[in-house]
Amino acid sequence: MNSTAKTQRHLEEKRKLPEGWRWAKLREVADVVNGFGFAESLQGRKDLPYPFIKVSDMNAPGAEIVIEKATNTVDDEILRHLCARCYPKGTIVFPKVGGALLTNKKRVLGRDSSFDNNIMGVVPKHIDREFLYYWLCTIDMTIYANTQALPSIRQSVVASFEIPLPPLSEQRRIAVALKDQMAAVEKARAAAQARLKAVKALPAAFLRQVFPQPGQPLPDDWRWAKLGDVIHVRSGDFLPATSMDSDGIFPVYGGNGVTGFHGAYMFEEPKVIIGRVGALCGCVHLTEPKSWITDNALYVSEKKCALDDSFLFFLLTASDLRSLANQMGQPVISGASIYAAICPIPPFIEQQYITSILKEQMAATDKAREAAEEELSTINALPAALLRRAFSGEV
């Protein structure tokens, strides 16, 4: 995409504006400024008057919109040494280089501050600063980045952006309306996130209700047993990457779920597997029939008493096997550590009854989780829709 096309991309087309609005270059209403180099020898002070903001400071809790604090601070003497300056409260800043640019973060300075040369700023002059902030939130900076190995955006490109500009009184009215709407969205998002968190906690709660913990009394006919007395596990087999076949029909399991397909299978019947290493260490999964299990997982190769496979899956999931892993460096779990775990074993008929109840509960939980995720996704899409309406004169 050439530079002219990039500059116009955010408009999509030069649409007709409401009466009294006009198109303006960003440079007409604001100064587009760059940050400054910050010698490492001058970093580390936390008690000086001015924050010196880096991209990492934009990720701090409480700095989601307004940024008032930084890991480093400077004074007038340090600024002179750096040939730098502070920019005023209300300046909008964003990453201008590297992977951080792709995050599209926009922040507003909550106090006079300086910032480093990985950041670009927009200083409002003849425009309401909150109106400008919200408009910049509609701009996808990645569209305008160069296509080199290290993406970056030029000051001149940002300065040439065209902004739909209403009269100042209308700017302020729109900014106030957007602020109220965004606050309502954030409230709704927080509530949806809380609901999703509660739904995600249900499976563990259901398992705690069913499976007593060591030291707790057992129901009649249940018994405590070491896992090593009721199951035997083995490691899966190494599967070279070159033998993976995306057109194969048999799933390959490496700890938790399908990781690929293969033209052959190890086991005709489903197997209970346990992630053996890394992020999936201790995760439990019940495979599909006719699958391959890699050496990243352990599988239950023998049941030494009557055990329903689905019950065993729930039992091992409730046993928090990850806590048994070796935590030195990359977590790894062994058969020996699993065998020492104590677990409650009910009669086989009761296992099947428990399994039927848990399957119903887990299915209902999955449905509730999907609904909560869909609700959250809808809420997350609202800010962009509200911004589009606002800058089309529909607010």
KAGICOR-V560036 format. One record per backbone hydrogen bond with DSSP energy under -0.5 kcal/mol. CO is the residue of the C=O (numbers start at 1). NH is the residue of the N-H. Records with the same first field share a line. If there is no record, write none. Layout:
BEGIN
CO: NH / NH
END
This chain:
BEGIN
2: 6
3: 7
4: 8
5: 9
6: 9 / 10
8: 11 / 12
11: 13
13: 15
18: 21
22: 165
24: 163
25: 28 / 29
26: 29 / 30
29: 125 / 126
30: 32
31: 33 / 123
33: 121
36: 117
39: 42
40: 43
45: 73
50: 74
51: 53 / 114
52: 72
53: 116
54: 57 / 58
55: 58
56: 59
57: 60
60: 63
65: 108
66: 68
67: 110
72: 52
74: 50
75: 79
76: 80
77: 81
78: 82
79: 83 / 84
80: 83
87: 113
88: 91
91: 109
92: 122
93: 107
94: 120
96: 153
97: 101
98: 101 / 102
99: 102
100: 103 / 105
101: 104
107: 93
108: 67
109: 90
112: 51
113: 87
114: 53
115: 36
116: 119
118: 96 / 97
119: 35
120: 94
121: 33
122: 92 / 124
123: 31
128: 132
129: 133
130: 134
131: 135
132: 136
133: 137
135: 138
136: 139
139: 141
140: 143
141: 144 / 145
142: 145
149: 151
151: 98
152: 146
154: 158
155: 159
156: 160
158: 161
159: 27
161: 26
163: 24 / 165
164: 166
165: 22
167: 171
168: 172
169: 173
170: 174
171: 175
172: 176
173: 177
174: 178
175: 179
176: 180
177: 181
178: 182
179: 183
180: 184
181: 185
182: 186
183: 187
184: 188
185: 189
186: 190
187: 191
188: 192
189: 193
190: 194
191: 195
192: 196
193: 197
194: 198
195: 199
196: 200
197: 201
198: 202
199: 202 / 203
201: 205
202: 206
203: 207
204: 208
205: 209
206: 210
207: 211
210: 212
213: 216
219: 222
223: 345
225: 343
226: 229 / 230
227: 230 / 231
230: 304 / 305
232: 301 / 302
234: 299
240: 243
241: 244
245: 248
250: 262
251: 292
252: 259 / 260
253: 294
255: 275
257: 254
260: 252
261: 245
262: 249 / 250
267: 290 / 291
268: 290
271: 273 / 287
272: 300
273: 285
274: 298
275: 282
276: 333
277: 280
278: 281
280: 283
283: 275
285: 273 / 287
291: 266 / 267
292: 253
293: 237
294: 236 / 297
296: 276 / 277
297: 236
298: 274
299: 234 / 301
302: 232 / 304
305: 307
308: 312
309: 313
310: 314
311: 315
312: 316
313: 317
314: 318
315: 319
316: 319 / 321
317: 320
320: 323
321: 324
322: 325
325: 327
326: 332
327: 329
331: 278
332: 326
334: 338
335: 339
336: 340
338: 341
339: 228
341: 227
343: 225
344: 346
345: 223
347: 351
348: 352
349: 353
350: 354
351: 355
352: 356
353: 357
354: 358
355: 359
356: 360
357: 361
358: 362
359: 363
360: 364
361: 365
362: 366
363: 367
364: 368
365: 369
366: 370
367: 371
368: 372
369: 373
370: 374
371: 375
372: 376
373: 377
374: 378
375: 379
376: 380
377: 381
378: 382
379: 382 / 383
381: 385
382: 386
383: 387
384: 388
385: 389
386: 390
387: 391
389: 392 / 394
390: 393
END
